[in-house]
Amino acid sequence: MTHDLKGADALLMIGSSERCANLFYATRFRAPDSFAFLWTPSEKLMLAHNLEIDRARNQARVTRVLPYAEYEKRAKEKGQERPNSNAVLLELLRDLGLQKLQVPADFPLATADFLRGEGIELAIATDPLFPQRKIKDAEEIEGMRRAMRAAEAGMETALEGLRTADVRDGVLFLNGTVLTSERLRRRVHQTLMDCNSIGEHTIIASGDQGCDPHQVGFGPLRARETIIIDIFPRDEASGYYGDLTRTVCKGQASKPMRHLYETVLEAQQLGLDHIRPSAEGHLIHESIQRFFGDAGYETGEKDGYMQGYFHSTGHGLGLEIHEEPRIGPHGDALESGHVVTMEPGLYYRGLGGVRIEDTVVVCEGGYENLSSLPKVLEV
């Protein structure tokens, strides 16, 4: 892995690798607190506090881990009683003889102003910072396989809860207590933890709640309504995500509901059939838009809400839940090694929402589906 410095002496990044996917990608070191990282033409350097320095030397995939305390000491020797992190960073840059740096677009403004005031030249690095992140290697894909196995286990937990629930006046009860989105989500998250994955914002949204694609869902679940279950856990060991969605109905679905479901299922397969290297993401998206339109499902604002098909068909998956490449109106050409979702959906108030999602690896000649979980409407 290399980085194009375009005349700069180094790439400088500052942040928490627990929250910044690019920083974790560059170092493979996960830390909750901010640290400085430098990528020069010859080496990768990390400035670490005493709290993290030993772990960083054991785990970080960098050339050298340098002690923050050493450069703090140098700043104190120059008369600064309590040097802040900017002053310490400046000592490091002067020690390394670095005068021209690239920084990412979200680089801290206060630090940028300070460094420029000290004569350091800064230029904004090209976005995306690491375009090679789009191509996943075998290690990255294995982390995503684990995340997908966790997602499937979580989905099985959710479906089992719905299957075993009783129906009283249209409301679901499990073990004598009302089964809510919140309660079922807790059961799913416990399963994800048992699979060494972390779940956040898992969507369990029924009826009209499911018509808002990012509504996580709340309150009692009901029979004979569509229930969208969207689980996207992060594998603890690798930091990589999985993503899986199923739509189900407790009990018998209405005829319009079944037709909606079958149309989305057919559209998803249509999209999957287009997945291969060199396929254009925007053309895949447009083909599904046409399919839904030809099937009589219109898209647009109605009664104050967006209804129909109003989101992208898929997205890249990796260290972030949404990353490049895109399968949507401005989608990219697919390449072997891309990992993308395929998740068309239709949403109509009063009828419900349906979304079906799998995660696939783009391969020579087609794709590999990382999920084998069946797609069934009625449970």
Summary of the structure (lengths in Angstrom):
residues: 379
radius of gyration: 24.5
end to end distance: 47.1
largest distance: 78.9
contacts: 1266
relative contact order: 0.11
helix: 35%
strand: 27%
